[in-house]
Structures are given as structure tokens and as C-alpha cells.
Amino acid sequence: MIKSVSVHIVTYNSEEDIKECLKAVSKQSYPLQTVVIIDNQSKDQTEEQVKEIAHLFGSKLKFVSNVQNVGFAPGHNQAIALNDTDYVLVLNPDVTIEPDYIERLVAVMEHNQHIGSATGQLLRKANREMIDSTGIVMNSARRAFDRGAGEPSVQWSESGKVFGVSGAAALYSRRMINDIGLNGEFFDGSFFAYKEDVDVAWRAALLGWEAYYDARAIAYHERGWKETSRTSQSLFVRRLSYINRYKMMYKNDTFSEWMKNIISLLSYEIASNLYFLFREPKVLVAWKTFFKELPELRGKRRQLRKKITFRHHQNKSKAQ
């Protein structure tokens, strides 16, 4: 029986990219059940651009116009709740995918039921021989990076398991979505945007799910704010990027894991926060948000710990 797939795109002033993105989606070799676009109150011609190309999808296309910008993470949670497909492709509007992108990733995930997320080889649109992402890696200081970013694509021809996948073009299984959700959310809605995919990857790994990189599935990413200098990023973006790291550390980390990496963690914390204190002190105001949301974060942490304990007992029972 063929597995159902939906494609979810969250737009915000995406008029320059959305038509090219949707054209690529319409050419997928794998049949799609639905394409959901959640628009976060775009002020440009995003909706008009979508209407011009809507005929390629017929009734499969759903366009939801939000009355306010709820953010990337809540927008995708909104899309996930609108259907129950076996697989969900979370796609940035500035990404285009090759016709076999979804087909290849579904095949990989169907072959191994332990894989809950998968990505292809994301290349830079501006230089299609350069890697944008082959997945997510996280170092001992709890800093996450797009694996292979800026490196020649020929160096990343080998497929395999990764820590997590970039939310720019990520295929998630519904089984994993349902399994790792907290407070009914797949992505943490409090993140608004930035690092929500890292948080999902970390949570999924803690609950025993695997992530996979298929080098044969190709996509192209325009790449936005990460290409620019910090000074050109809005204060809002810099605050989100800064504080979301601490949110996911609070939810997902443990004291014992902290102690294993205490030297690298303290070294980075001291250096980075001294930088912010003297160079970008306004970024540190984001801690107000953290403490305001602390009760909710604490509740999510407890839920996750319960899930991990339950999964441990399940696995122990199966092994006996």
C-alpha cells in the first residue's frame, strides 16, 4: 500500500520564491495527497503568486492565511494538524527539490522503520556545487551546525545516519511526529523560528529515532539570513537564535551530560556571553522571555523525561 505524503510550506513575504518552489513540488514523481501553505500575514504578493500556479495542484492545494505572523514553528504545527498523512515534507519557500526528492526519502524511511526523519543533499542555489546542508550536527558545547555547509558537494556523496535534518527540506514520519510531540506540538511553538529543527532532532534522538541523509536526493536552498553578517540581522532574529539554544538545552539536556562536557560548555558560555555583554547587550534581554516561559518549559521537560523512561522500560522488556 502506497504511503501518503503531504508537503507543508510556511510563507512570509515569499513572493520571490514561492512559484519556483511550488513548480518543483508539482513535478514530484511520488504522488502527493495534499500541499498545505500557511501564510503568516504576508504584506507582498505571496498569495497572488500562489493563485497563479494553483491549477497545477487542483483541490490538493490548501492555502491558509493567518491574521498574524505566528512564526515558522507554530505555522508548521498548524499545517501538521490539518492532515494525517504518513509522511510530511517540511519545506522552506526558498527551496526547490528535484523530481525524485520525496520518492527517494520515502523509500529510505520505509526500508528502515527506525528512521523518523530524512533529508537529501541541500545545495546552494547560487553555487550548485557547494553544500548548504547534509543534515545537522551538534558539538559538545551544544552548538548546532549544518553539516558540510560551504564545502564542495563532491565531498558529501556518501549517504548515512546523521544527528538530525535541516527544517529547510525535511521529511518526517507521522509515527515520529505523534511519538515525540510535547503538549500536542511537534515543533516547540515557543521557539517561533530558529533552532526548532535542532530541538526536534535532539528530542527524537533521545527517544530512539534515527535521522538519515540520502546524498542522491537533491534540493537547492536560496539561504537567507545566515549568509549575512550579524549586524544586518534584526535584533528580534538575534534574540531568537540566542535564547532558543538555552530553551532546548533546558528541555533536552541532563546534568550528567553537562558534566561530561563541562570544559567545552563553560569555555563557550563564558566567551559567548562576554561577547554579548560588551558587544550586543540588547540580545541578552531575551532571558526575560526564557524566565517568563520557564513553567511551560519545565512541564515539557517533565513530559520528555517520562517518555524517555517509558521507552527505556519498553526496550528493556523487549530484550528480555
Salt bridges, closest charged atoms under 4 A:
GLU20 OE1 - LYS125 NZ 3.45
GLU47 OE2 - LYS51 NZ 3.72
GLU52 OE1 - LYS19 NZ 2.82
ASP94 OD1 - HIS221 NE2 3.21
ASP100 OD2 - ARG104 NE 2.71
ASP132 OD1 - ARG124 NE 3.07
ASP132 OD2 - HIS221 ND1 2.93
ASP132 OD1 - ARG223 NE 2.67
ASP146 OD2 - ARG223 NH2 3.31
ASP146 OD2 - LYS226 NZ 3.42
ASP179 OD1 - ARG311 NH2 2.64
GLU185 OE1 - LYS300 NZ 3.67
ASP188 OD2 - LYS251 NZ 2.63
ASP188 OD1 - LYS300 NZ 2.72
ASP199 OD2 - ARG203 NH2 3.01
ASP199 OD2 - LYS251 NZ 2.93
GLU210 OE2 - LYS161 NZ 3.25
ASP214 OD2 - ARG216 NH2 3.14
GLU227 OE2 - ARG124 NH1 2.99
ASP253 OD2 - ARG142 NE 2.67
GLU257 OE2 - LYS260 NZ 3.07
GLU269 OE2 - ARG245 NH2 2.60
GLU280 OE2 - ARG230 NE 2.91
GLU280 OE1 - ARG238 NH1 2.82
GLU293 OE1 - LYS247 NZ 2.63
GLU296 OE2 - LYS300 NZ 3.29
